[in-house]
Amino acid sequence: MTRDALQRVVAYGGALLLSVALLQRFYGRGGPYFRRPRTIVDHVDVVKHPTRDALILIPEVEPLLPRGVEVTCFRPKNGHAWSDSDNYLTAVGLLPHQFVLPPFTAASELRGEQVTEYVIAIGEPFEHPSYTPVAGFSSGWLYKRR
């Protein structure tokens, strides 16, 4: 076997191995491969990204929020607010016309005027006596202070 033939075999063999590895990675991350993803975090890992639902829900909720209102956003844990910085910071970036406050502003121990005016609850319902649901969506709810 000549040197040129050996180089060609190594190059084609390496290209074939890299192609198989790429196909395995695509298959592991799930399709569709040739369609525009719904969010920027689709297909970044084999598990669902923690901010994916917020990236879908917040643009749906935003038309219902008046300009300049106070709002917080989080994924409730056992129906209550907790320190969910992933979804809170996603809301900060996606709601430039509202005042986005941290999730503790809708804590269970706060009542009446102490809580923020709107809550975007991602994934599961939010339970707080000072709030009433305004709208439900496929990936969460919008609540308003009573």
Order of alpha helices (4+ residues) and beta strands (2+ residues): alpha-alpha-beta-alpha-beta-beta-beta-beta
